[in-house]
Amino acid sequence: MNFTVKNTTLRVILDLIYPCYCWGCGKIGERFCFRCNKYNKALNPPFSRPLEPDFHKLFVCGLKEGMLTELISEYKFHSRRYFAPVLAGMIYESVKTLPPETLIVPLPTIRKHIRKRGFDHILEISLELSKNSGFKVAPLLSRARETIQVGQNGKIRRLQAREAFALDKKTFCNIFGENPSSRDLLSRPILIIDDVWTTGASMKSASFILRSAGLQNIYGVVIAKNNGYEFT
């Protein structure tokens, strides 16, 4: 990689002169070019793990380090909404083997964060993933509590996550009916999406709610994982 745009001032200038350039190398015309994407995957490859009983499989696009951390940070905290297709593309490469009837379930974002950013960052990625994959977006979860987990320790995160989400009964009934009894419906693949796995408390809580509603075939995907490859 011959040219890496690291300097903030240089990026501001590029934003003004060339509204679309690669975040990794500065190439004009792409947000994250093929070469940088390939380079990032080589240094920080995607992986997956079975994680029963919560998930048949959890897909991870990479560890939270290097270029991937920068992309997530710019997207979430600097409102660079145009990175949604880039991150959705990374997710698609990890989950493209799932059946076409898979339903995408975005992890609900706190309303305060949506107002601050001007968009729901997880929903935006989910919609872009739907375009790539043909999977339908099904917001089966809603926010029950608006607790902020950033900066909290693992114990507090787990306690907060237990009460953070609820089943969106209206959406559930629209998809599965009032009294779902069809094994085919209840075994339909469900893909829960979030951006970063820290303790996994939020993702596990979401999975528990959907499994309690009778859904059986739960998968998860995150863009990045903190603290290495092991899950505890």
N, C-alpha and C positions, 0 to 999 in steps of 0.2 A: 504494500500500500504506500504509494509515493507521496500522497498529499492527504493529511488528516486535519480537518478543520477543528481545532481545539480552542482557538482564541475567541472569546465572546464577541469582541468588537468586530472581528472578521466575519463572524456569523451574522451579525446585525447588518453589515455592509452587503453581504451576499443576499440576505433577505430582501433588501431594498432593490438591488440590481437584478438579481436572478431569483424570482419568487419560488422557484422549484429547483433544488439542488440536493445532492446526496449528503446526508448528515455525517456519513463516515469519511468520505474522500473529497467532497466538493463537486463531484461530477454534475453537470447541468442536465436537468430534465427528469431526474428521478429522486424521490425522497430517501431511498435506501437502495443503492444499486446492487445488481446481481453479484458483482465482485465483493462488495463489502458484506453482503448477506452470507455469501459462501465463506468468507474469511471469519466472520463472527461464528458461524456454525462449526467451523473447524476448531476454533479456540474454545468454544462454549457449546458443545453439542446438545441437542434435545435428548430427553430420555423419558422412560415411563416405568411405572411400578404397579403391580397389583396391590391394592390397599384395602383388603376386606376387613370388616364388613362395610366400610364406608363407600368404597368404589371398586367396581370390577377392575378398573385400571385408572391410574392417575397419569396424565400426560403433562410433561414440563418442557417448555421451550428452551430452557437453559438456566444456569445458576444466575443469581442476582449479582452480576459483576461486569466490569468493563462496558462495552458498547451497549449491551442490552439494558444495563442499569440507566445509562444516559437516555436511551430511547423512552423508557418508561417514565423517567423523571420529567423529561421535556413534555411528554404527552399529558401526564397527570397534573403537574404543578405549574406548567408554563402555557397551558391551553393550546398546545400544538396539535390541534384536532386532526390535522392531515396525516399524523402518524397512525391513525386507526387502521387504515388498509394495510400498512406495513406489519403491524403487530398481528392483525387478523390473518395475514398471509403466513406468518410464522406458526400460528396455531393450526391453520389448515394443513400445513405440511406434517404436523404431528398427528392429526385426527382424521385424515382423509380416508383411512381404511374403515371407519365406522359406517354402518348401513345408511342408505339415503333417507330412511324414515326417522333418523335421529332428531330429537328435539333439543334446541339450544336453550338453556336456562341461565340467564345472566344473574350473577349474584347482585342483589339490590344495593344501590349506592345511597349513602346518607344524603338527604335533601340539601343540607347545608353545603356539602361538597359540590352537588350539582349546580347550585346557585353560584357558588364561587367560581367554578370552572366554566360555567355556561353550557355544559353538556354532561350527560351521563356517560362516563368513559367506558364502563363495562358494556352498557347497552350499545354504544357506538361500535365497539369491536364486534359484538354479537351480530349486529346487522351486517357489517362487512363480511364476517365469516359466513353468514347465510348466503350472501351473493356468490362467494367462492364455492361453497359446498352444496348448496341447494337444501341444507338443513333448515327447518323452520324455527323461528325464534318463538319460544313459549314462556312468557314471564309468569311462571308458576309460583314464584316467591315474592313476598312484599316485605317491607321493613316494619317490624313491630316496635323496635326501639332505635333511637338515633344516637347510640353510643359510639364514640370515636375510639378506635383501638390503637392508632399510631402512638408509639411511645410507651404502651402498657406492657407489663411483663406477661409471661405465658399463662400464669394462673388467672390473672384478671381477664385476659383475652378469652380464655375458655369459659369463664363465668358469664361474661358479657354475651358471648356468641350463643349461649343456650337460649337466650330470650331475644335475640336480635331479629330473627326472621319468623315469618308465618306463611302458611299456605294461602295462596290467592285462590279462594274457593270458586270464584266466578270463572276465572281462566281455566281452572282444573275441570270444572263441570262442562265448560264449552268444548274441551278437548276429549274428555273421557266419559262424559255423561254424569247424571246425578248419582247413579249407583253402579259404578263400573264393575263389571264382573268378567269381562273378556280377558283371557290370559294374553291374547295378542296385544291388546291395548296396554295392559299393565306391564308387559315385558318390552314395550317400545324403548329403545335406547334413549337415555336422558344424559345430556352433556352439560354439567354445571361449569360456568366460566368465572374466573377471578383473575386479577393481575398478578399478585404476589402471594406465595405461600410462606408464612412465617412460622406459626405454630400449627396451622391447618384448622384452627378452631372454627372459623367461619364456614369453611367448605364442608367440614364434617357435620356441623349443625344443619346446614342446608340439605345435605344428603339424608340426615336423620329424619327431617321433616317430610321429605319426599318419599322415603321408604315407609314412614308411618302412614302415609296416605295410600300405600299399596303399590307404589312403583318399585320395580325390582331390578331394573337393568341400568344402574347409575354409573356414569363415568364422570371424571373431572379433568379440567385442564387449567393450568396457570401459565402465565408468560414466564415467570421466573420464581425460583425458590431460594430463600435465604438459608444460610448455614449448611451448605454442602449437600451431598446426595442422600444422606440417611434420613429416614422418617421415624419419629418417635411417637 
